[in-house]
Amino acid sequence: MAKVEIVRSLLEEIKKKFKGESHKIIDLMESLEENPHKGKPIGNVGGILIKELRYESFRFYFITDGFKIKLLEKEDLSDLLIKFVKMSDKKDQQKIIDEIKHILRVFGEQKFE
């Protein structure tokens, strides 16, 4: 089973924006523990795969090890870390994707804390 981590700033943003509905979104994110192949791939930076998960008109972006997702079976992904880092609506989608790629290129995934 994969491990899902949500960056603190994103968690606070979700709770602020969605209030009572935030538990549905968090449950959706945590469903990746059972099915880590879920989500649409949108980019790759140095072996780190960027994917998105949709909820209504919002997108939630997460990063993970692209090599493990591609090569290992579901049962072998026990040490896989899936880290949710940003969210956007449809109009800001490309800006956020570019921002995530820039942060990964310049600072690496440790910058998402």
Residue, then its C-alpha position, 0 to 999 in steps of 0.5 A: m500500500a502506498k503512502v499519501e502525504i498532503v502538504r500542510s499549506l494545501l490541506e489548509e487551503i482545502k479546508k478553507k475553500f471546501k469547508g464541510e466538503s473537505h473530507k470528501i476531497i481528502d478521502l479521494m486523495e487517500s484512495l490513492e493508497e489502494n490504487p496508486h495508478k489513479g490520476k492523469p499524468i501531466g508531466n515528468v521532471g527528472g524521474i518525478l512524475i506529476k499527476e492530477l486528480r480531479y474533483e468537480s472543476f478543481r485539480f489536485y496535483f501530486i508528485t511521486d516516483g515515476f519509475k516505481i509507478k511505471l515498473l512495479e505492480k500494485e502489490d509492490l508499491s508499499d514504499l511509494l510516497i505520493k505527495f499532494v502539493k498544489m490545487s487549481d481550478k481549470k483557468d489556473q491549471q497551466k500556471i500551476i503545472d508550470e510552477i510545480k515543474h519549476i520548483l522541481r527543477v530548481f529546488g527538488e521535491q524537498k521544497f514541498e513541505 
